[in-house]
Amino acid sequence: MPNRLVREGILTSERVDGLSEGAEIFYRRLMSTVDDWGRYFAKPALLLGQLYPLRLGTPRCPSGEDIVRYLDELEAARLIRRYSAGTGGGSQGYVEILDFRQKTTAKRSKF
């Protein structure tokens, strides 16, 4: 998992402040998971396993439907975008944090 610096601007962001509590927690966990380009898989099951590893199987763990709702909420707030890449039957869905602006060491994204 990459190391991340979270800027203090997140605390005064109107887009982040407008999120539900669950979506904000999801967004902050997503920021710790994405690659150096702000990208990761968009599949809810993969997001659940990566973002909530210690909550899996507990009452505190979000459901797959919650993850879809959080993604919708973040996209509506213009914090992320979802996209597909690949050809034919090998196309996969991904999520990208907009305005990520991390200093990257990678030359290209894994996703």
C-alpha positions as CSV (number, residue, x, y, z in Angstrom):
1,M,0.0,0.0,0.0
2,P,1.4,3.4,-1.0
3,N,2.2,6.1,1.6
4,R,0.0,9.1,1.3
5,L,0.0,12.7,2.6
6,V,-3.4,14.1,3.2
7,R,-3.5,17.8,2.8
8,E,-5.3,20.0,5.3
9,G,-7.5,21.2,2.5
10,I,-9.7,18.1,2.9
11,L,-11.0,19.6,6.1
12,T,-12.3,22.8,4.3
13,S,-13.4,21.2,1.1
14,E,-17.1,21.8,0.4
15,R,-17.3,18.8,-1.8
16,V,-16.0,16.5,1.0
17,D,-18.1,18.3,3.6
18,G,-21.2,17.6,1.5
19,L,-20.7,13.8,1.7
20,S,-22.5,11.5,4.1
21,E,-20.4,10.2,7.0
22,G,-20.0,6.7,5.4
23,A,-19.0,8.2,2.0
24,E,-16.4,10.5,3.6
25,I,-14.9,7.5,5.5
26,F,-14.9,5.5,2.3
27,Y,-13.2,8.4,0.4
28,R,-10.5,8.8,3.0
29,R,-9.8,5.0,2.9
30,L,-9.8,5.1,-0.9
31,M,-7.1,7.8,-0.8
32,S,-4.8,5.3,1.1
33,T,-5.4,2.6,-1.4
34,V,-5.2,4.1,-4.9
35,D,-1.9,4.0,-6.9
36,D,0.3,7.0,-7.4
37,W,-2.1,8.2,-10.1
38,G,-5.1,8.1,-7.9
39,R,-6.6,4.9,-9.5
40,Y,-7.9,1.5,-8.3
41,F,-10.3,-1.2,-9.3
42,A,-14.0,-0.1,-9.1
43,K,-15.4,-3.5,-8.3
44,P,-17.3,-3.3,-5.0
45,A,-16.0,-6.7,-3.7
46,L,-12.4,-5.6,-4.3
47,L,-13.0,-2.2,-2.6
48,L,-14.6,-3.9,0.4
49,G,-11.7,-6.3,0.9
50,Q,-9.0,-3.6,0.4
51,L,-10.6,-0.7,2.3
52,Y,-12.2,-2.6,5.2
53,P,-10.0,-5.7,5.8
54,L,-10.6,-5.7,9.6
55,R,-14.3,-5.2,9.3
56,L,-15.1,-8.0,6.9
57,G,-17.8,-10.2,8.3
58,T,-18.6,-7.8,11.1
59,P,-21.7,-5.6,11.6
60,R,-19.5,-2.5,11.1
61,C,-18.6,-3.6,7.5
62,P,-20.4,-1.8,4.7
63,S,-22.3,-3.9,2.2
64,G,-21.6,-4.1,-1.5
65,E,-24.7,-1.9,-2.0
66,D,-23.2,0.7,0.4
67,I,-20.0,0.7,-1.7
68,V,-22.0,1.4,-4.9
69,R,-23.9,4.1,-3.1
70,Y,-20.6,5.7,-1.9
71,L,-19.1,5.6,-5.4
72,D,-22.3,7.2,-6.8
73,E,-22.1,9.9,-4.1
74,L,-18.4,10.6,-4.7
75,E,-18.9,10.8,-8.4
76,A,-21.9,13.2,-8.0
77,A,-19.6,15.4,-5.8
78,R,-17.0,15.4,-8.5
79,L,-14.4,13.7,-6.3
80,I,-14.0,10.6,-8.4
81,R,-14.7,9.3,-11.9
82,R,-15.3,5.7,-13.0
83,Y,-14.1,4.4,-16.3
84,S,-13.5,1.2,-18.2
85,A,-10.3,0.1,-19.8
86,G,-9.4,-2.9,-21.9
87,T,-10.9,-4.5,-25.0
88,G,-13.7,-6.9,-25.7
89,G,-14.5,-9.2,-22.8
90,G,-11.4,-8.1,-20.9
91,S,-12.7,-4.7,-20.1
92,Q,-12.5,-3.8,-16.4
93,G,-13.9,-0.9,-14.3
94,Y,-11.7,1.5,-12.5
95,V,-12.1,4.5,-10.2
96,E,-9.9,7.6,-10.3
97,I,-9.7,10.2,-7.6
98,L,-10.0,13.6,-9.3
99,D,-7.5,16.4,-8.5
100,F,-5.3,13.7,-6.7
101,R,-2.0,15.6,-7.3
102,Q,0.3,13.4,-5.4
103,K,4.0,13.5,-6.2
104,T,4.4,10.3,-8.1
105,T,7.3,8.0,-8.4
106,A,5.6,5.8,-10.9
107,K,6.0,6.6,-14.6
108,R,2.5,5.2,-15.4
109,S,-0.6,3.9,-13.6
110,K,-1.2,0.2,-12.9
111,F,-4.9,0.7,-13.5
